[in-house]
Amino acid sequence: MTSPTAGATSVAGGASGTSVSINRPAISSWPCVLVAAMYGQSTSTWVPPDKEWIPILGTSVPLWIKAAQVEPTSYTWNWTGSGNFILTMTPIYGLSGTYGLDVVGGQGNGTASTVIAPTITTTKQATDLLLSIYFSNTASAITVPGSQ
């Protein structure tokens, strides 16, 4: 079995509004799985563009996943928050079973000047893909460890 791989990520965001449109990331092969991650400056509820998006539970950062076959060129997500917000979407290739999820971890750091990823322990290290998505309200750049 080969390890899953991640494709290029699309990013959209803004400073106000109740919806955000994001371009579908470039898809190099079908089918794949799309992972959407979002962060809002205020407490918010995100509403996916269709019922095929499944929430990934167990994380304080909203994550959604969808099996992608043939998809539109863009998606519109709604949200109930206010202030700055950001939405990312990444295609993952080579997942199997129930999307191939082993473990999920996430943490919102609010206005902290550093972003600290939660500790996670995988059970299938030989074929796991670690997908790291970082958000910050205050940093203009984020430096990740060399192993990522």
Buried (B, 14 or more C-beta within 10 A) or exposed (E): EEEBEBBEBBEBBEEEEEEBEBEBBEBEEEEBBBBBBBBBBEEBEBEBBEEBBBEBEEBEBBBBBBEBEEBEEEBEBBBEBBEBBBBBBBBBBBBEEEBBBBEBBBEBBEEEEEBEBEEEEEEEEEBBBBBEBBBBBEBEEEEEEEEE
